[in-house]
């Protein structure tokens, strides 16, 4: 199963993982803990985590989460080099 980027606002500064899990009803199994919580825009208090596709769909369709600071669910395409390596 693929992972999607879940972007949200958190005006109180960088959140702890437990707070994110509780706020959005996520389990540890649905979140990529190695990716962590990435600050996307500190001035606007926007952060991103990686969640599995089922969790992303639930967040996308949840009326509660749309009012809870969710700013987007984005794809997470694999980035690979284009063409053969240069010598």
The 8 nearest C-alpha neighbors of each residue, nearest first, counted from 0:
[[1, 51, 2, 52, 53, 3, 50, 29],
 [2, 0, 51, 52, 3, 75, 50, 74],
 [1, 3, 51, 50, 52, 49, 75, 0],
 [4, 2, 74, 75, 49, 50, 73, 51],
 [3, 5, 49, 73, 72, 48, 74, 75],
 [4, 6, 72, 48, 47, 49, 71, 3],
 [7, 5, 47, 71, 70, 46, 69, 72],
 [8, 6, 69, 70, 68, 46, 45, 47],
 [9, 7, 45, 68, 44, 10, 46, 69],
 [8, 10, 44, 11, 12, 45, 7, 14],
 [9, 11, 44, 12, 8, 43, 45, 13],
 [12, 10, 9, 13, 14, 44, 8, 45],
 [13, 11, 10, 9, 14, 44, 41, 45],
 [12, 14, 15, 11, 9, 38, 46, 44],
 [15, 13, 12, 18, 16, 19, 9, 11],
 [14, 16, 18, 17, 19, 13, 36, 20],
 [15, 17, 19, 18, 20, 14, 36, 35],
 [18, 16, 20, 19, 15, 21, 14, 22],
 [17, 19, 21, 15, 16, 20, 22, 14],
 [20, 18, 16, 22, 21, 17, 23, 15],
 [21, 19, 25, 17, 18, 24, 23, 22],
 [20, 22, 18, 24, 19, 23, 17, 25],
 [21, 23, 19, 20, 24, 18, 25, 67],
 [22, 24, 25, 20, 21, 19, 64, 58],
 [25, 23, 21, 20, 22, 26, 19, 58],
 [26, 24, 20, 23, 29, 21, 27, 54],
 [25, 27, 28, 29, 20, 24, 30, 21],
 [26, 28, 30, 29, 25, 20, 32, 31],
 [27, 29, 26, 30, 31, 25, 51, 50],
 [30, 28, 51, 26, 27, 50, 54, 25],
 [31, 29, 50, 27, 28, 49, 32, 51],
 [32, 30, 49, 33, 34, 50, 35, 29],
 [31, 33, 35, 34, 30, 27, 49, 36],
 [34, 32, 35, 31, 30, 36, 49, 48],
 [35, 33, 32, 31, 49, 36, 48, 37],
 [34, 36, 32, 33, 48, 37, 31, 49],
 [35, 37, 48, 47, 46, 38, 34, 16],
 [36, 38, 47, 46, 39, 35, 48, 34],
 [37, 39, 46, 40, 41, 45, 47, 36],
 [40, 38, 46, 45, 37, 41, 47, 44],
 [39, 41, 45, 43, 42, 38, 44, 46],
 [40, 42, 44, 43, 38, 45, 39, 46],
 [41, 43, 40, 44, 45, 39, 10, 12],
 [42, 44, 41, 40, 45, 8, 10, 9],
 [45, 43, 41, 10, 9, 8, 42, 40],
 [46, 44, 8, 40, 39, 7, 43, 38],
 [47, 45, 38, 39, 37, 7, 6, 8],
 [48, 46, 6, 37, 5, 36, 4, 7],
 [47, 49, 36, 5, 4, 35, 37, 50],
 [50, 48, 4, 31, 3, 30, 2, 5],
 [51, 49, 30, 2, 29, 3, 31, 54],
 [50, 52, 2, 29, 54, 53, 1, 3],
 [51, 53, 55, 54, 2, 1, 56, 3],
 [54, 52, 56, 55, 51, 57, 29, 50],
 [53, 55, 57, 56, 52, 51, 58, 50],
 [56, 54, 52, 58, 57, 53, 59, 50],
 [57, 55, 59, 53, 58, 54, 60, 52],
 [56, 58, 54, 60, 55, 59, 61, 53],
 [59, 57, 55, 61, 56, 60, 64, 54],
 [60, 58, 56, 57, 61, 55, 72, 65],
 [59, 61, 57, 58, 56, 62, 65, 64],
 [62, 60, 58, 63, 64, 59, 57, 65],
 [61, 63, 65, 64, 60, 66, 59, 58],
 [62, 64, 61, 66, 65, 67, 58, 23],
 [65, 63, 67, 66, 61, 62, 58, 69],
 [66, 64, 62, 63, 69, 67, 61, 68],
 [65, 67, 64, 63, 68, 62, 69, 61],
 [68, 66, 64, 65, 69, 63, 23, 8],
 [67, 69, 8, 7, 66, 70, 65, 64],
 [70, 68, 7, 65, 71, 67, 6, 64],
 [71, 69, 7, 6, 68, 8, 72, 65],
 [72, 70, 6, 69, 5, 73, 7, 4],
 [71, 73, 5, 4, 6, 3, 55, 74],
 [74, 72, 4, 3, 71, 75, 5, 6],
 [75, 73, 3, 76, 4, 72, 2, 5],
 [74, 76, 3, 4, 73, 77, 2, 1],
 [77, 75, 74, 78, 3, 2, 73, 79],
 [76, 78, 79, 75, 74, 80, 1, 2],
 [79, 77, 76, 80, 75, 81, 74, 82],
 [78, 80, 77, 81, 82, 76, 83, 84],
 [79, 81, 82, 78, 83, 84, 77, 85],
 [80, 82, 79, 83, 84, 78, 85, 77],
 [81, 83, 80, 84, 85, 79, 86, 78],
 [82, 84, 85, 81, 80, 86, 79, 78],
 [85, 83, 86, 82, 80, 81, 79, 78],
 [84, 86, 83, 82, 80, 81, 79, 78],
 [85, 84, 83, 82, 80, 81, 79, 78]]
